[in-house]
């Protein structure tokens, strides 16, 4: 009888443990989602505003951005580094795009521990982003994009 009582207590403790663990994980994912979205907003809004500080805050220093460029021969890849994106942003970035045309549709596709993938539909491009939690902050480490057809 007494062992039955202790088994019930153990089961209840285990259920409370799992519930608490699930709540903690859910809370962390929510915080990460907010932080990831903020990083992506710094990236895309920094571009539209020509704000190099916001752009730099969003990027890992070793970022590689690639663009798919269709050609008659099948296509080629263009490349940008973090330094190049920051420089282009300093020169004005996308600040010539009228505000009402500044699309910034952000969708987080997956978060796994310290890695995430997202996409941004911007004014003239679909961008797929890989992010990493680096030194406590979410940073964009890879971008693959293609211009949208107008």
N, C-alpha and C positions, 0 to 999 in steps of 0.2 A: 504494500500500500504506500509506504513511504517512498520507495523508488519510483512509483508511478507519479507521485506528486512532483518529485525532482525532474522527471522527464518532461512533464508539462511546463515546469518553470524554464527548463532549458529550451524547449521549443518556443515559448513566448519570448525569451531573451533573443533567440536567433531571429525571430520575426521582427522584433524591434530593431535589431542590428541591421537587417537587410533594408528595412524601411528607412532608417537613418542614412545608410549608405546610398540608397537610391536618391534620397533628398539631397545629399551632399553632391553627388554626381550631377544631378539635374541643375543644381545651383551653379556648379562650376561651368557646365556647358552654357548656361544662360549668360554668365559673366564673360566667358570666352566669345560667345556670339556678339555681345555688345562691343567688346574690344576689337574683334575682327572687323565688324561693320565700321567702327570708328577709323581703323587703319585704312580700309578701302575708301571711305569718304575723304580722308586726307589725301589719298592718291588721286581720286577723280576730281574732287573739288579743287585741290591744289593745282591740277592741270588747267581746269577751266579758269581759275583766278590768276594763274601765272604766279602762284605762291610756292617758291622753291623750298621754303622751310617745311611746309606741309607735305610736299612731295618727298623730301628727304626723310622726314619722320616716318613715312610709310614704308620705305624701302630698306631691305638689307643691303649692305655695301657690296656684296657679291652677286646682286641680282643680275639675271640675264633675261632680257625681253626679246622675243622673236615675233616677227610678223610673217604671215604666209602671204606671199605675193604671187598671184596667178600669172602665168606666162603662157605663150603659145607652146613652149616646150614642156609644160607641165607644172611649172612653179619654181619658186626659190624662196629662201628664208633671208629676211633682213634681221639684223641684230642690234640691240641697244644695251648699254650697261646702265647701272644706276647713275653713274656720273653723267652720262649723256642725257638721260631723262631729266635729271636735275638741271642741267645746263639748258636744255630745250624749254623747261618750265620757266627758268630765269628770263629767258628771251620772250616770254609771253605765253608759252604753252598754247592752250586752247582759248585764250581770252578773246579771240575774235569771234567765237561762237556765240550767237545771241542767247541770252539767258533762257528764253522760252524754248530753245532747241537743245539745251544742255541736258541730255538724257543721262541718268545715272541709276539705272535699275540694277540693284545689287541683290545677288542671291547666293547665300552660303550653301554649298552643296554637301559638304561633309566636314566634320571635325573629328579627329582622332588624336587624343592626348595632346601632343605639341605640334600637330600638323593639321592643315585645313586646306580645302580647295573651294573656290568661289568663282562666280562669273559676274561680269559687269557689262551691261549693254549701255554703251556710251553714245555720244552724238554720231560718230561715224565708224564705230568698231564694236565687235564682240570680243571681250577680253576674258581669258581664263587665267585665274591667279592661283598660285600655290603660296601658302603662307606658313610660317613657322613661328613658334613661340621662342623668341631668342632673347636671352637675358631678361626674362620676365615680360617682354613686350612682343606683340604680334607684328611681324614684318613680312612684306611681300618678297619672296625669294625668286620666283619665276613668273613670267607672263608669256602667254602665247595668245596672239590676237590676229584678227583678220578684219579688214575694212568691210563695212556693210555696204551693200549696193544702194545707191541713191536713186 
